[in-house]
Amino acid sequence: MYDSLEGKTVLCCSNSYEQKYYINSDFDRLPESIKDELKIMCVLFTEEVGGILTLAYDEEGNLELDVMCDEGDLLFDEIGCGLKIKQIQTDKRELLEALQMFYKVFVLGEEM
Protein backbone atom coordinates (compact mmCIF):
# COMPACT_ATOMS: atom_id res chain seq x y z
CA MET A 1 0.00 0.00 0.00
CA TYR A 2 2.58 2.58 1.09
CA ASP A 3 5.67 0.68 -0.11
CA SER A 4 6.40 3.14 -2.90
CA LEU A 5 5.39 6.72 -3.48
CA GLU A 6 6.17 8.29 -6.87
CA GLY A 7 9.34 6.25 -7.41
CA LYS A 8 10.40 6.56 -3.79
CA THR A 9 10.85 3.77 -1.27
CA VAL A 10 8.78 4.45 1.83
CA LEU A 11 10.46 3.81 5.16
CA CYS A 12 7.49 4.71 7.36
CA CYS A 13 4.32 6.77 7.42
CA SER A 14 1.97 8.22 10.00
CA ASN A 15 -1.57 9.20 9.03
CA SER A 16 -3.59 11.45 11.34
CA TYR A 17 -6.80 10.90 9.38
CA GLU A 18 -6.83 7.13 9.82
CA GLN A 19 -4.83 7.27 13.07
CA LYS A 20 -2.44 4.65 11.70
CA TYR A 21 1.31 4.15 11.57
CA TYR A 22 3.05 2.00 8.98
CA ILE A 23 6.65 0.83 8.65
CA ASN A 24 7.74 -0.90 5.46
CA SER A 25 8.42 -4.60 6.11
CA ASP A 26 11.55 -4.30 3.94
CA PHE A 27 13.13 -2.55 6.94
CA ASP A 28 12.38 -5.26 9.51
CA ARG A 29 16.10 -5.73 10.17
CA LEU A 30 16.37 -2.27 11.69
CA PRO A 31 16.88 -2.44 15.46
CA GLU A 32 13.66 -2.27 17.49
CA SER A 33 14.89 0.88 19.26
CA ILE A 34 15.21 2.67 15.90
CA LYS A 35 11.79 1.48 14.77
CA ASP A 36 10.31 2.67 18.09
CA GLU A 37 12.00 6.06 17.75
CA LEU A 38 10.63 6.45 14.21
CA LYS A 39 7.13 5.55 15.36
CA ILE A 40 7.20 8.02 18.24
CA MET A 41 8.62 10.79 16.04
CA CYS A 42 6.08 10.29 13.23
CA VAL A 43 3.01 9.82 15.40
CA LEU A 44 3.83 12.85 17.56
CA PHE A 45 4.28 14.90 14.40
CA THR A 46 0.88 13.99 12.97
CA GLU A 47 -0.83 14.39 16.35
CA GLU A 48 0.57 17.91 16.68
CA VAL A 49 0.35 19.14 13.08
CA GLY A 50 -2.11 16.79 11.38
CA GLY A 51 -1.92 15.38 7.87
CA ILE A 52 0.24 12.51 6.71
CA LEU A 53 4.00 12.33 7.31
CA THR A 54 6.01 9.98 5.11
CA LEU A 55 9.71 9.24 5.41
CA ALA A 56 10.88 7.97 2.03
CA TYR A 57 14.10 7.44 0.10
CA ASP A 58 14.51 8.93 -3.35
CA GLU A 59 16.31 7.08 -6.16
CA GLU A 60 19.72 8.33 -4.94
CA GLY A 61 19.04 7.11 -1.40
CA ASN A 62 18.37 10.49 0.18
CA LEU A 63 15.86 10.33 3.03
CA GLU A 64 13.05 12.84 2.61
CA LEU A 65 10.27 13.92 4.95
CA ASP A 66 7.10 14.45 2.92
CA VAL A 67 3.92 15.93 4.37
CA MET A 68 0.49 15.82 2.74
CA CYS A 69 -2.91 16.93 3.92
CA ASP A 70 -6.46 16.63 2.68
CA GLU A 71 -7.50 19.64 0.62
CA GLY A 72 -10.36 20.58 2.95
CA ASP A 73 -8.47 20.01 6.20
CA LEU A 74 -8.95 23.29 8.06
CA LEU A 75 -7.18 21.93 11.16
CA PHE A 76 -3.88 21.23 9.36
CA ASP A 77 -1.22 23.57 10.76
CA GLU A 78 0.85 24.57 7.72
CA ILE A 79 3.13 26.95 9.63
CA GLY A 80 3.58 24.47 12.45
CA CYS A 81 4.35 21.80 9.87
CA GLY A 82 7.34 23.69 8.48
CA LEU A 83 8.63 24.48 11.96
CA LYS A 84 8.20 20.88 13.13
CA ILE A 85 10.03 19.50 10.06
CA LYS A 86 12.97 21.82 10.77
CA GLN A 87 12.93 20.74 14.43
CA ILE A 88 12.99 17.06 13.46
CA GLN A 89 15.82 17.66 10.98
CA THR A 90 17.81 19.36 13.72
CA ASP A 91 16.96 17.20 16.75
CA LYS A 92 17.03 13.87 14.89
CA ARG A 93 19.88 14.69 12.51
CA GLU A 94 22.06 11.76 13.59
CA LEU A 95 19.18 9.29 13.31
CA LEU A 96 18.18 10.57 9.86
CA GLU A 97 21.79 10.50 8.62
CA ALA A 98 22.27 6.95 9.95
CA LEU A 99 19.06 5.78 8.24
CA GLN A 100 20.22 7.35 4.99
CA MET A 101 23.62 5.66 5.27
CA PHE A 102 21.93 2.31 6.09
CA TYR A 103 19.83 2.54 2.93
CA LYS A 104 22.73 3.55 0.69
CA VAL A 105 24.99 0.75 1.97
CA PHE A 106 22.58 -2.15 2.56
CA VAL A 107 19.94 -1.49 -0.08
CA LEU A 108 21.73 0.37 -2.86
CA GLY A 109 25.05 -1.42 -2.27
CA GLU A 110 27.15 1.73 -2.15
CA GLU A 111 30.49 1.74 -0.36
CA MET A 112 30.97 4.00 2.64
C-alpha positions as CSV (number, residue, x, y, z in Angstrom):
1,M,0.0,0.0,0.0
2,Y,2.6,2.6,1.1
3,D,5.7,0.7,-0.1
4,S,6.4,3.1,-2.9
5,L,5.4,6.7,-3.5
6,E,6.2,8.3,-6.9
7,G,9.3,6.2,-7.4
8,K,10.4,6.6,-3.8
9,T,10.8,3.8,-1.3
10,V,8.8,4.5,1.8
11,L,10.5,3.8,5.2
12,C,7.5,4.7,7.4
13,C,4.3,6.8,7.4
14,S,2.0,8.2,10.0
15,N,-1.6,9.2,9.0
16,S,-3.6,11.5,11.3
17,Y,-6.8,10.9,9.4
18,E,-6.8,7.1,9.8
19,Q,-4.8,7.3,13.1
20,K,-2.4,4.7,11.7
21,Y,1.3,4.2,11.6
22,Y,3.1,2.0,9.0
23,I,6.7,0.8,8.6
24,N,7.7,-0.9,5.5
25,S,8.4,-4.6,6.1
26,D,11.6,-4.3,3.9
27,F,13.1,-2.6,6.9
28,D,12.4,-5.3,9.5
29,R,16.1,-5.7,10.2
30,L,16.4,-2.3,11.7
31,P,16.9,-2.4,15.5
32,E,13.7,-2.3,17.5
33,S,14.9,0.9,19.3
34,I,15.2,2.7,15.9
35,K,11.8,1.5,14.8
36,D,10.3,2.7,18.1
37,E,12.0,6.1,17.7
38,L,10.6,6.4,14.2
39,K,7.1,5.5,15.4
40,I,7.2,8.0,18.2
41,M,8.6,10.8,16.0
42,C,6.1,10.3,13.2
43,V,3.0,9.8,15.4
44,L,3.8,12.8,17.6
45,F,4.3,14.9,14.4
46,T,0.9,14.0,13.0
47,E,-0.8,14.4,16.4
48,E,0.6,17.9,16.7
49,V,0.4,19.1,13.1
50,G,-2.1,16.8,11.4
51,G,-1.9,15.4,7.9
52,I,0.2,12.5,6.7
53,L,4.0,12.3,7.3
54,T,6.0,10.0,5.1
55,L,9.7,9.2,5.4
56,A,10.9,8.0,2.0
57,Y,14.1,7.4,0.1
58,D,14.5,8.9,-3.4
59,E,16.3,7.1,-6.2
60,E,19.7,8.3,-4.9
61,G,19.0,7.1,-1.4
62,N,18.4,10.5,0.2
63,L,15.9,10.3,3.0
64,E,13.1,12.8,2.6
65,L,10.3,13.9,5.0
66,D,7.1,14.5,2.9
67,V,3.9,15.9,4.4
68,M,0.5,15.8,2.7
69,C,-2.9,16.9,3.9
70,D,-6.5,16.6,2.7
71,E,-7.5,19.6,0.6
72,G,-10.4,20.6,2.9
73,D,-8.5,20.0,6.2
74,L,-8.9,23.3,8.1
75,L,-7.2,21.9,11.2
76,F,-3.9,21.2,9.4
77,D,-1.2,23.6,10.8
78,E,0.8,24.6,7.7
79,I,3.1,27.0,9.6
80,G,3.6,24.5,12.5
81,C,4.4,21.8,9.9
82,G,7.3,23.7,8.5
83,L,8.6,24.5,12.0
84,K,8.2,20.9,13.1
85,I,10.0,19.5,10.1
86,K,13.0,21.8,10.8
87,Q,12.9,20.7,14.4
88,I,13.0,17.1,13.5
89,Q,15.8,17.7,11.0
90,T,17.8,19.4,13.7
91,D,17.0,17.2,16.7
92,K,17.0,13.9,14.9
93,R,19.9,14.7,12.5
94,E,22.1,11.8,13.6
95,L,19.2,9.3,13.3
96,L,18.2,10.6,9.9
97,E,21.8,10.5,8.6
98,A,22.3,6.9,10.0
99,L,19.1,5.8,8.2
100,Q,20.2,7.4,5.0
101,M,23.6,5.7,5.3
102,F,21.9,2.3,6.1
103,Y,19.8,2.5,2.9
104,K,22.7,3.6,0.7
105,V,25.0,0.8,2.0
106,F,22.6,-2.1,2.6
107,V,19.9,-1.5,-0.1
108,L,21.7,0.4,-2.9
109,G,25.0,-1.4,-2.3
110,E,27.2,1.7,-2.1
111,E,30.5,1.7,-0.4
112,M,31.0,4.0,2.6
